[in-house]
Amino acid sequence: MNATDRHKHTDAHPAELTPTEARQASNRPMTLRVLVIGTCLVILAGLAVGAYFYVPSDNRPAVQSAPPRP
C-alpha cells in the first residue's frame, strides 16, 4: 500500500489513521491562544512596571519646594 492509497477508503475498508495523524491539531486555535496569552502577559508586565514607577515609596526623597523669599 502506498501513501496515496492509505487515504482512500470505502465502507468496507474505513480509513485508518496513524497515531501521528490523529494527534494533529488545527493551527488556527493554537495560534489564537498563543496570541491572547502573550498579549495578556505583556499587558500585565506593563502594568507591573507602571505601578512600580507610579506608586510613591517612603524610601524616595521628597521634592523640596523653593526656599522662602526674604
mmCIF file of the N, C-alpha and C atoms, coordinates in Angstrom:
data_MODEL
# 
_entry.id   MODEL 
# 
loop_
_atom_site.group_PDB 
_atom_site.id 
_atom_site.type_symbol 
_atom_site.label_atom_id 
_atom_site.label_alt_id 
_atom_site.label_comp_id 
_atom_site.label_asym_id 
_atom_site.label_entity_id 
_atom_site.label_seq_id 
_atom_site.pdbx_PDB_ins_code 
_atom_site.Cartn_x 
_atom_site.Cartn_y 
_atom_site.Cartn_z 
_atom_site.occupancy 
_atom_site.B_iso_or_equiv 
_atom_site.pdbx_formal_charge 
_atom_site.auth_seq_id 
_atom_site.auth_comp_id 
_atom_site.auth_asym_id 
_atom_site.auth_atom_id 
_atom_site.pdbx_PDB_model_num 
ATOM 1   N N  . MET A 1 1  ? 0.850   -1.173 0.000  1.00 0.00 ? 1  MET A N  1 
ATOM 2   C CA . MET A 1 1  ? 0.000   0.000  0.000  1.00 0.00 ? 1  MET A CA 1 
ATOM 3   C C  . MET A 1 1  ? 0.899   1.241  0.000  1.00 0.00 ? 1  MET A C  1 
ATOM 4   N N  . ASN A 1 2  ? 0.683   2.128  -0.960 1.00 0.00 ? 2  ASN A N  1 
ATOM 5   C CA . ASN A 1 2  ? 1.491   3.346  -0.981 1.00 0.00 ? 2  ASN A CA 1 
ATOM 6   C C  . ASN A 1 2  ? 0.770   4.471  -0.226 1.00 0.00 ? 2  ASN A C  1 
ATOM 7   N N  . ALA A 1 3  ? 1.394   5.628  -0.137 1.00 0.00 ? 3  ALA A N  1 
ATOM 8   C CA . ALA A 1 3  ? 0.884   6.712  0.701  1.00 0.00 ? 3  ALA A CA 1 
ATOM 9   C C  . ALA A 1 3  ? -0.450  7.253  0.206  1.00 0.00 ? 3  ALA A C  1 
ATOM 10  N N  . THR A 1 4  ? -0.674  7.272  -1.114 1.00 0.00 ? 4  THR A N  1 
ATOM 11  C CA . THR A 1 4  ? -1.936  7.829  -1.616 1.00 0.00 ? 4  THR A CA 1 
ATOM 12  C C  . THR A 1 4  ? -3.088  6.859  -1.407 1.00 0.00 ? 4  THR A C  1 
ATOM 13  N N  . ASP A 1 5  ? -2.834  5.556  -1.438 1.00 0.00 ? 5  ASP A N  1 
ATOM 14  C CA . ASP A 1 5  ? -3.896  4.578  -1.223 1.00 0.00 ? 5  ASP A CA 1 
ATOM 15  C C  . ASP A 1 5  ? -4.359  4.545  0.229  1.00 0.00 ? 5  ASP A C  1 
ATOM 16  N N  . ARG A 1 6  ? -3.519  4.949  1.149  1.00 0.00 ? 6  ARG A N  1 
ATOM 17  C CA . ARG A 1 6  ? -3.861  4.876  2.558  1.00 0.00 ? 6  ARG A CA 1 
ATOM 18  C C  . ARG A 1 6  ? -5.032  5.805  2.884  1.00 0.00 ? 6  ARG A C  1 
ATOM 19  N N  . HIS A 1 7  ? -5.162  6.919  2.160  1.00 0.00 ? 7  HIS A N  1 
ATOM 20  C CA . HIS A 1 7  ? -6.210  7.892  2.462  1.00 0.00 ? 7  HIS A CA 1 
ATOM 21  C C  . HIS A 1 7  ? -7.503  7.631  1.692  1.00 0.00 ? 7  HIS A C  1 
ATOM 22  N N  . LYS A 1 8  ? -7.502  6.696  0.754  1.00 0.00 ? 8  LYS A N  1 
ATOM 23  C CA . LYS A 1 8  ? -8.728  6.337  0.041  1.00 0.00 ? 8  LYS A CA 1 
ATOM 24  C C  . LYS A 1 8  ? -9.408  5.222  0.820  1.00 0.00 ? 8  LYS A C  1 
ATOM 25  N N  . HIS A 1 9  ? -10.693 5.386  1.081  1.00 0.00 ? 9  HIS A N  1 
ATOM 26  C CA . HIS A 1 9  ? -11.384 4.365  1.859  1.00 0.00 ? 9  HIS A CA 1 
ATOM 27  C C  . HIS A 1 9  ? -12.802 4.161  1.332  1.00 0.00 ? 9  HIS A C  1 
ATOM 28  N N  . THR A 1 10 ? -13.347 3.041  1.675  1.00 0.00 ? 10 THR A N  1 
ATOM 29  C CA . THR A 1 10 ? -14.735 2.716  1.357  1.00 0.00 ? 10 THR A CA 1 
ATOM 30  C C  . THR A 1 10 ? -15.409 2.271  2.653  1.00 0.00 ? 10 THR A C  1 
ATOM 31  N N  . ASP A 1 11 ? -16.682 1.956  2.568  1.00 0.00 ? 11 ASP A N  1 
ATOM 32  C CA . ASP A 1 11 ? -17.376 1.482  3.762  1.00 0.00 ? 11 ASP A CA 1 
ATOM 33  C C  . ASP A 1 11 ? -16.811 0.150  4.239  1.00 0.00 ? 11 ASP A C  1 
ATOM 34  N N  . ALA A 1 12 ? -16.364 -0.658 3.294  1.00 0.00 ? 12 ALA A N  1 
ATOM 35  C CA . ALA A 1 12 ? -15.811 -1.961 3.663  1.00 0.00 ? 12 ALA A CA 1 
ATOM 36  C C  . ALA A 1 12 ? -14.417 -1.824 4.261  1.00 0.00 ? 12 ALA A C  1 
ATOM 37  N N  . HIS A 1 13 ? -13.691 -0.792 3.847  1.00 0.00 ? 13 HIS A N  1 
ATOM 38  C CA . HIS A 1 13 ? -12.329 -0.560 4.336  1.00 0.00 ? 13 HIS A CA 1 
ATOM 39  C C  . HIS A 1 13 ? -12.231 0.889  4.807  1.00 0.00 ? 13 HIS A C  1 
ATOM 40  N N  . PRO A 1 14 ? -12.618 1.174  6.044  1.00 0.00 ? 14 PRO A N  1 
ATOM 41  C CA . PRO A 1 14 ? -12.565 2.561  6.534  1.00 0.00 ? 14 PRO A CA 1 
ATOM 42  C C  . PRO A 1 14 ? -11.118 3.054  6.641  1.00 0.00 ? 14 PRO A C  1 
ATOM 43  N N  . ALA A 1 15 ? -10.976 4.345  6.635  1.00 0.00 ? 15 ALA A N  1 
ATOM 44  C CA . ALA A 1 15 ? -9.645  4.949  6.710  1.00 0.00 ? 15 ALA A CA 1 
ATOM 45  C C  . ALA A 1 15 ? -9.019  4.665  8.072  1.00 0.00 ? 15 ALA A C  1 
ATOM 46  N N  . GLU A 1 16 ? -7.743  4.429  8.073  1.00 0.00 ? 16 GLU A N  1 
ATOM 47  C CA . GLU A 1 16 ? -7.006  4.214  9.317  1.00 0.00 ? 16 GLU A CA 1 
ATOM 48  C C  . GLU A 1 16 ? -6.018  5.361  9.494  1.00 0.00 ? 16 GLU A C  1 
ATOM 49  N N  . LEU A 1 17 ? -6.038  5.918  10.660 1.00 0.00 ? 17 LEU A N  1 
ATOM 50  C CA . LEU A 1 17 ? -5.106  6.994  10.966 1.00 0.00 ? 17 LEU A CA 1 
ATOM 51  C C  . LEU A 1 17 ? -3.945  6.454  11.777 1.00 0.00 ? 17 LEU A C  1 
ATOM 52  N N  . THR A 1 18 ? -2.773  6.982  11.487 1.00 0.00 ? 18 THR A N  1 
ATOM 53  C CA . THR A 1 18 ? -1.623  6.649  12.318 1.00 0.00 ? 18 THR A CA 1 
ATOM 54  C C  . THR A 1 18 ? -1.717  7.491  13.587 1.00 0.00 ? 18 THR A C  1 
ATOM 55  N N  . PRO A 1 19 ? -1.029  7.115  14.658 1.00 0.00 ? 19 PRO A N  1 
ATOM 56  C CA . PRO A 1 19 ? -1.068  7.933  15.880 1.00 0.00 ? 19 PRO A CA 1 
ATOM 57  C C  . PRO A 1 19 ? -0.606  9.367  15.636 1.00 0.00 ? 19 PRO A C  1 
ATOM 58  N N  . THR A 1 20 ? 0.368   9.552  14.746 1.00 0.00 ? 20 THR A N  1 
ATOM 59  C CA . THR A 1 20 ? 0.847   10.905 14.461 1.00 0.00 ? 20 THR A CA 1 
ATOM 60  C C  . THR A 1 20 ? -0.231  11.719 13.765 1.00 0.00 ? 20 THR A C  1 
ATOM 61  N N  . GLU A 1 21 ? -0.941  11.115 12.812 1.00 0.00 ? 21 GLU A N  1 
ATOM 62  C CA . GLU A 1 21 ? -2.006  11.829 12.111 1.00 0.00 ? 21 GLU A CA 1 
ATOM 63  C C  . GLU A 1 21 ? -3.157  12.155 13.060 1.00 0.00 ? 21 GLU A C  1 
ATOM 64  N N  . ALA A 1 22 ? -3.441  11.301 13.980 1.00 0.00 ? 22 ALA A N  1 
ATOM 65  C CA . ALA A 1 22 ? -4.548  11.520 14.906 1.00 0.00 ? 22 ALA A CA 1 
ATOM 66  C C  . ALA A 1 22 ? -4.257  12.662 15.878 1.00 0.00 ? 22 ALA A C  1 
ATOM 67  N N  . ARG A 1 23 ? -2.996  12.926 16.174 1.00 0.00 ? 23 ARG A N  1 
ATOM 68  C CA . ARG A 1 23 ? -2.634  13.989 17.125 1.00 0.00 ? 23 ARG A CA 1 
ATOM 69  C C  . ARG A 1 23 ? -2.559  15.360 16.481 1.00 0.00 ? 23 ARG A C  1 
ATOM 70  N N  . GLN A 1 24 ? -2.640  15.447 15.174 1.00 0.00 ? 24 GLN A N  1 
ATOM 71  C CA . GLN A 1 24 ? -2.506  16.742 14.510 1.00 0.00 ? 24 GLN A CA 1 
ATOM 72  C C  . GLN A 1 24 ? -3.700  17.615 14.837 1.00 0.00 ? 24 GLN A C  1 
ATOM 73  N N  . ALA A 1 25 ? -3.429  18.852 15.217 1.00 0.00 ? 25 ALA A N  1 
ATOM 74  C CA . ALA A 1 25 ? -4.497  19.786 15.572 1.00 0.00 ? 25 ALA A CA 1 
ATOM 75  C C  . ALA A 1 25 ? -4.546  20.918 14.555 1.00 0.00 ? 25 ALA A C  1 
ATOM 76  N N  . SER A 1 26 ? -5.578  21.693 14.652 1.00 0.00 ? 26 SER A N  1 
ATOM 77  C CA . SER A 1 26 ? -5.710  22.850 13.779 1.00 0.00 ? 26 SER A CA 1 
ATOM 78  C C  . SER A 1 26 ? -4.763  23.939 14.283 1.00 0.00 ? 26 SER A C  1 
ATOM 79  N N  . ASN A 1 27 ? -4.080  24.585 13.369 1.00 0.00 ? 27 ASN A N  1 
ATOM 80  C CA . ASN A 1 27 ? -3.126  25.627 13.760 1.00 0.00 ? 27 ASN A CA 1 
ATOM 81  C C  . ASN A 1 27 ? -3.825  26.906 14.202 1.00 0.00 ? 27 ASN A C  1 
ATOM 82  N N  . ARG A 1 28 ? -5.010  27.161 13.680 1.00 0.00 ? 28 ARG A N  1 
ATOM 83  C CA . ARG A 1 28 ? -5.683  28.426 13.963 1.00 0.00 ? 28 ARG A CA 1 
ATOM 84  C C  . ARG A 1 28 ? -6.034  28.603 15.442 1.00 0.00 ? 28 ARG A C  1 
ATOM 85  N N  . PRO A 1 29 ? -6.662  27.633 16.122 1.00 0.00 ? 29 PRO A N  1 
ATOM 86  C CA . PRO A 1 29 ? -6.965  27.844 17.550 1.00 0.00 ? 29 PRO A CA 1 
ATOM 87  C C  . PRO A 1 29 ? -5.708  27.992 18.402 1.00 0.00 ? 29 PRO A C  1 
ATOM 88  N N  . MET A 1 30 ? -4.663  27.231 18.085 1.00 0.00 ? 30 MET A N  1 
ATOM 89  C CA . MET A 1 30 ? -3.435  27.336 18.878 1.00 0.00 ? 30 MET A CA 1 
ATOM 90  C C  . MET A 1 30 ? -2.776  28.691 18.664 1.00 0.00 ? 30 MET A C  1 
ATOM 91  N N  . THR A 1 31 ? -2.794  29.190 17.444 1.00 0.00 ? 31 THR A N  1 
ATOM 92  C CA . THR A 1 31 ? -2.218  30.498 17.165 1.00 0.00 ? 31 THR A CA 1 
ATOM 93  C C  . THR A 1 31 ? -2.981  31.582 17.923 1.00 0.00 ? 31 THR A C  1 
ATOM 94  N N  . LEU A 1 32 ? -4.296  31.496 17.928 1.00 0.00 ? 32 LEU A N  1 
ATOM 95  C CA . LEU A 1 32 ? -5.097  32.477 18.657 1.00 0.00 ? 32 LEU A CA 1 
ATOM 96  C C  . LEU A 1 32 ? -4.827  32.396 20.151 1.00 0.00 ? 32 LEU A C  1 
ATOM 97  N N  . ARG A 1 33 ? -4.701  31.191 20.684 1.00 0.00 ? 33 ARG A N  1 
ATOM 98  C CA . ARG A 1 33 ? -4.426  31.016 22.111 1.00 0.00 ? 33 ARG A CA 1 
ATOM 99  C C  . ARG A 1 33 ? -3.082  31.643 22.484 1.00 0.00 ? 33 ARG A C  1 
ATOM 100 N N  . VAL A 1 34 ? -2.063  31.411 21.668 1.00 0.00 ? 34 VAL A N  1 
ATOM 101 C CA . VAL A 1 34 ? -0.742  31.985 21.943 1.00 0.00 ? 34 VAL A CA 1 
ATOM 102 C C  . VAL A 1 34 ? -0.798  33.500 21.861 1.00 0.00 ? 34 VAL A C  1 
ATOM 103 N N  . LEU A 1 35 ? -1.523  34.028 20.885 1.00 0.00 ? 35 LEU A N  1 
ATOM 104 C CA . LEU A 1 35 ? -1.643  35.475 20.734 1.00 0.00 ? 35 LEU A CA 1 
ATOM 105 C C  . LEU A 1 35 ? -2.343  36.101 21.935 1.00 0.00 ? 35 LEU A C  1 
ATOM 106 N N  . VAL A 1 36 ? -3.427  35.507 22.391 1.00 0.00 ? 36 VAL A N  1 
ATOM 107 C CA . VAL A 1 36 ? -4.179  36.059 23.523 1.00 0.00 ? 36 VAL A CA 1 
ATOM 108 C C  . VAL A 1 36 ? -3.368  35.977 24.813 1.00 0.00 ? 36 VAL A C  1 
ATOM 109 N N  . ILE A 1 37 ? -2.762  34.834 25.076 1.00 0.00 ? 37 ILE A N  1 
ATOM 110 C CA . ILE A 1 37 ? -1.963  34.683 26.301 1.00 0.00 ? 37 ILE A CA 1 
ATOM 111 C C  . ILE A 1 37 ? -0.761  35.621 26.281 1.00 0.00 ? 37 ILE A C  1 
ATOM 112 N N  . GLY A 1 38 ? -0.100  35.725 25.154 1.00 0.00 ? 38 GLY A N  1 
ATOM 113 C CA . GLY A 1 38 ? 1.054   36.628 25.046 1.00 0.00 ? 38 GLY A CA 1 
ATOM 114 C C  . GLY A 1 38 ? 0.664   38.078 25.265 1.00 0.00 ? 38 GLY A C  1 
ATOM 115 N N  . THR A 1 39 ? -0.466  38.483 24.684 1.00 0.00 ? 39 THR A N  1 
ATOM 116 C CA . THR A 1 39 ? -0.934  39.859 24.860 1.00 0.00 ? 39 THR A CA 1 
ATOM 117 C C  . THR A 1 39 ? -1.269  40.133 26.321 1.00 0.00 ? 39 THR A C  1 
ATOM 118 N N  . CYS A 1 40 ? -1.912  39.196 26.980 1.00 0.00 ? 40 CYS A N  1 
ATOM 119 C CA . CYS A 1 40 ? -2.238  39.369 28.410 1.00 0.00 ? 40 CYS A CA 1 
ATOM 120 C C  . CYS A 1 40 ? -0.978  39.488 29.252 1.00 0.00 ? 40 CYS A C  1 
ATOM 121 N N  . LEU A 1 41 ? 0.026   38.669 28.949 1.00 0.00 ? 41 LEU A N  1 
ATOM 122 C CA . LEU A 1 41 ? 1.271   38.742 29.719 1.00 0.00 ? 41 LEU A CA 1 
ATOM 123 C C  . LEU A 1 41 ? 1.991   40.068 29.502 1.00 0.00 ? 41 LEU A C  1 
ATOM 124 N N  . VAL A 1 42 ? 1.974   40.581 28.284 1.00 0.00 ? 42 VAL A N  1 
ATOM 125 C CA . VAL A 1 42 ? 2.611   41.878 28.010 1.00 0.00 ? 42 VAL A CA 1 
ATOM 126 C C  . VAL A 1 42 ? 1.872   42.993 28.752 1.00 0.00 ? 42 VAL A C  1 
ATOM 127 N N  . ILE A 1 43 ? 0.549   42.940 28.760 1.00 0.00 ? 43 ILE A N  1 
ATOM 128 C CA . ILE A 1 43 ? -0.226  43.958 29.479 1.00 0.00 ? 43 ILE A CA 1 
ATOM 129 C C  . ILE A 1 43 ? 0.051   43.890 30.976 1.00 0.00 ? 43 ILE A C  1 
ATOM 130 N N  . LEU A 1 44 ? 0.096   42.683 31.543 1.00 0.00 ? 44 LEU A N  1 
ATOM 131 C CA . LEU A 1 44 ? 0.388   42.541 32.973 1.00 0.00 ? 44 LEU A CA 1 
ATOM 132 C C  . LEU A 1 44 ? 1.792   43.042 33.308 1.00 0.00 ? 44 LEU A C  1 
ATOM 133 N N  . ALA A 1 45 ? 2.753   42.745 32.460 1.00 0.00 ? 45 ALA A N  1 
ATOM 134 C CA . ALA A 1 45 ? 4.120   43.219 32.697 1.00 0.00 ? 45 ALA A CA 1 
ATOM 135 C C  . ALA A 1 45 ? 4.167   44.745 32.629 1.00 0.00 ? 45 ALA A C  1 
ATOM 136 N N  . GLY A 1 46 ? 3.456   45.330 31.678 1.00 0.00 ? 46 GLY A N  1 
ATOM 137 C CA . GLY A 1 46 ? 3.416   46.791 31.568 1.00 0.00 ? 46 GLY A CA 1 
ATOM 138 C C  . GLY A 1 46 ? 2.769   47.431 32.779 1.00 0.00 ? 46 GLY A C  1 
ATOM 139 N N  . LEU A 1 47 ? 1.692   46.830 33.256 1.00 0.00 ? 47 LEU A N  1 
ATOM 140 C CA . LEU A 1 47 ? 1.050   47.362 34.462 1.00 0.00 ? 47 LEU A CA 1 
ATOM 141 C C  . LEU A 1 47 ? 1.962   47.257 35.681 1.00 0.00 ? 47 LEU A C  1 
ATOM 142 N N  . ALA A 1 48 ? 2.694   46.160 35.783 1.00 0.00 ? 48 ALA A N  1 
ATOM 143 C CA . ALA A 1 48 ? 3.609   45.986 36.924 1.00 0.00 ? 48 ALA A CA 1 
ATOM 144 C C  . ALA A 1 48 ? 4.714   47.034 36.883 1.00 0.00 ? 48 ALA A C  1 
ATOM 145 N N  . VAL A 1 49 ? 5.286   47.260 35.723 1.00 0.00 ? 49 VAL A N  1 
ATOM 146 C CA . VAL A 1 49 ? 6.353   48.269 35.602 1.00 0.00 ? 49 VAL A CA 1 
ATOM 147 C C  . VAL A 1 49 ? 5.787   49.661 35.849 1.00 0.00 ? 49 VAL A C  1 
ATOM 148 N N  . GLY A 1 50 ? 4.613   49.949 35.296 1.00 0.00 ? 50 GLY A N  1 
ATOM 149 C CA . GLY A 1 50 ? 3.982   51.251 35.526 1.00 0.00 ? 50 GLY A CA 1 
ATOM 150 C C  . GLY A 1 50 ? 3.650   51.480 36.988 1.00 0.00 ? 50 GLY A C  1 
ATOM 151 N N  . ALA A 1 51 ? 3.155   50.448 37.662 1.00 0.00 ? 51 ALA A N  1 
ATOM 152 C CA . ALA A 1 51 ? 2.834   50.587 39.080 1.00 0.00 ? 51 ALA A CA 1 
ATOM 153 C C  . ALA A 1 51 ? 4.096   50.805 39.905 1.00 0.00 ? 51 ALA A C  1 
ATOM 154 N N  . TYR A 1 52 ? 5.178   50.157 39.525 1.00 0.00 ? 52 TYR A N  1 
ATOM 155 C CA . TYR A 1 52 ? 6.440   50.322 40.263 1.00 0.00 ? 52 TYR A CA 1 
ATOM 156 C C  . TYR A 1 52 ? 6.907   51.774 40.207 1.00 0.00 ? 52 TYR A C  1 
ATOM 157 N N  . PHE A 1 53 ? 6.794   52.413 39.043 1.00 0.00 ? 53 PHE A N  1 
ATOM 158 C CA . PHE A 1 53 ? 7.278   53.788 38.917 1.00 0.00 ? 53 PHE A CA 1 
ATOM 159 C C  . PHE A 1 53 ? 6.231   54.814 39.335 1.00 0.00 ? 53 PHE A C  1 
ATOM 160 N N  . TYR A 1 54 ? 4.958   54.446 39.383 1.00 0.00 ? 54 TYR A N  1 
ATOM 161 C CA . TYR A 1 54 ? 3.915   55.404 39.728 1.00 0.00 ? 54 TYR A CA 1 
ATOM 162 C C  . TYR A 1 54 ? 3.653   55.475 41.227 1.00 0.00 ? 54 TYR A C  1 
ATOM 163 N N  . VAL A 1 55 ? 3.683   54.347 41.902 1.00 0.00 ? 55 VAL A N  1 
ATOM 164 C CA . VAL A 1 55 ? 3.363   54.315 43.332 1.00 0.00 ? 55 VAL A CA 1 
ATOM 165 C C  . VAL A 1 55 ? 4.512   54.950 44.113 1.00 0.00 ? 55 VAL A C  1 
ATOM 166 N N  . PRO A 1 56 ? 4.203   55.961 44.941 1.00 0.00 ? 56 PRO A N  1 
ATOM 167 C CA . PRO A 1 56 ? 5.276   56.593 45.714 1.00 0.00 ? 56 PRO A CA 1 
ATOM 168 C C  . PRO A 1 56 ? 5.826   55.645 46.780 1.00 0.00 ? 56 PRO A C  1 
ATOM 169 N N  . SER A 1 57 ? 7.086   55.820 47.081 1.00 0.00 ? 57 SER A N  1 
ATOM 170 C CA . SER A 1 57 ? 7.741   54.979 48.076 1.00 0.00 ? 57 SER A CA 1 
ATOM 171 C C  . SER A 1 57 ? 8.247   55.845 49.220 1.00 0.00 ? 57 SER A C  1 
ATOM 172 N N  . ASP A 1 58 ? 8.300   55.265 50.404 1.00 0.00 ? 58 ASP A N  1 
ATOM 173 C CA . ASP A 1 58 ? 8.818   56.004 51.557 1.00 0.00 ? 58 ASP A CA 1 
ATOM 174 C C  . ASP A 1 58 ? 10.330  56.184 51.466 1.00 0.00 ? 58 ASP A C  1 
ATOM 175 N N  . ASN A 1 59 ? 11.000  55.383 50.679 1.00 0.00 ? 59 ASN A N  1 
ATOM 176 C CA . ASN A 1 59 ? 12.452  55.444 50.589 1.00 0.00 ? 59 ASN A CA 1 
ATOM 177 C C  . ASN A 1 59 ? 12.948  56.509 49.611 1.00 0.00 ? 59 ASN A C  1 
ATOM 178 N N  . ARG A 1 60 ? 12.073  57.033 48.790 1.00 0.00 ? 60 ARG A N  1 
ATOM 179 C CA . ARG A 1 60 ? 12.485  58.047 47.818 1.00 0.00 ? 60 ARG A CA 1 
ATOM 180 C C  . ARG A 1 60 ? 12.493  59.414 48.491 1.00 0.00 ? 60 ARG A C  1 
ATOM 181 N N  . PRO A 1 61 ? 13.463  60.235 48.165 1.00 0.00 ? 61 PRO A N  1 
ATOM 182 C CA . PRO A 1 61 ? 13.486  61.567 48.777 1.00 0.00 ? 61 PRO A CA 1 
ATOM 183 C C  . PRO A 1 61 ? 12.347  62.427 48.219 1.00 0.00 ? 61 PRO A C  1 
ATOM 184 N N  . ALA A 1 62 ? 11.792  63.226 49.072 1.00 0.00 ? 62 ALA A N  1 
ATOM 185 C CA . ALA A 1 62 ? 10.713  64.117 48.650 1.00 0.00 ? 62 ALA A CA 1 
ATOM 186 C C  . ALA A 1 62 ? 11.297  65.299 47.897 1.00 0.00 ? 62 ALA A C  1 
ATOM 187 N N  . VAL A 1 63 ? 10.539  65.822 46.946 1.00 0.00 ? 63 VAL A N  1 
ATOM 188 C CA . VAL A 1 63 ? 10.973  67.005 46.200 1.00 0.00 ? 63 VAL A CA 1 
ATOM 189 C C  . VAL A 1 63 ? 10.749  68.209 47.106 1.00 0.00 ? 63 VAL A C  1 
ATOM 190 N N  . GLN A 1 64 ? 11.824  68.944 47.301 1.00 0.00 ? 64 GLN A N  1 
ATOM 191 C CA . GLN A 1 64 ? 11.715  70.094 48.191 1.00 0.00 ? 64 GLN A CA 1 
ATOM 192 C C  . GLN A 1 64 ? 11.215  71.298 47.409 1.00 0.00 ? 64 GLN A C  1 
ATOM 193 N N  . SER A 1 65 ? 10.469  72.140 48.072 1.00 0.00 ? 65 SER A N  1 
ATOM 194 C CA . SER A 1 65 ? 9.938   73.325 47.432 1.00 0.00 ? 65 SER A CA 1 
ATOM 195 C C  . SER A 1 65 ? 11.018  74.408 47.404 1.00 0.00 ? 65 SER A C  1 
ATOM 196 N N  . ALA A 1 66 ? 10.721  75.468 46.716 1.00 0.00 ? 66 ALA A N  1 
ATOM 197 C CA . ALA A 1 66 ? 11.667  76.582 46.619 1.00 0.00 ? 66 ALA A CA 1 
ATOM 198 C C  . ALA A 1 66 ? 11.857  77.228 47.998 1.00 0.00 ? 66 ALA A C  1 
ATOM 199 N N  . PRO A 1 67 ? 13.039  77.725 48.254 1.00 0.00 ? 67 PRO A N  1 
ATOM 200 C CA . PRO A 1 67 ? 13.270  78.378 49.571 1.00 0.00 ? 67 PRO A CA 1 
ATOM 201 C C  . PRO A 1 67 ? 12.387  79.620 49.721 1.00 0.00 ? 67 PRO A C  1 
ATOM 202 N N  . PRO A 1 68 ? 12.044  79.948 50.953 1.00 0.00 ? 68 PRO A N  1 
ATOM 203 C CA . PRO A 1 68 ? 11.185  81.135 51.150 1.00 0.00 ? 68 PRO A CA 1 
ATOM 204 C C  . PRO A 1 68 ? 11.898  82.432 50.731 1.00 0.00 ? 68 PRO A C  1 
ATOM 205 N N  . ARG A 1 69 ? 11.128  83.417 50.287 1.00 0.00 ? 69 ARG A N  1 
ATOM 206 C CA . ARG A 1 69 ? 11.705  84.703 49.894 1.00 0.00 ? 69 ARG A CA 1 
ATOM 207 C C  . ARG A 1 69 ? 11.969  85.546 51.136 1.00 0.00 ? 69 ARG A C  1 
ATOM 208 N N  . PRO A 1 70 ? 13.031  86.311 51.081 1.00 0.00 ? 70 PRO A N  1 
ATOM 209 C CA . PRO A 1 70 ? 13.318  87.170 52.277 1.00 0.00 ? 70 PRO A CA 1 
ATOM 210 C C  . PRO A 1 70 ? 12.384  88.327 52.419 1.00 0.00 ? 70 PRO A C  1 
# 
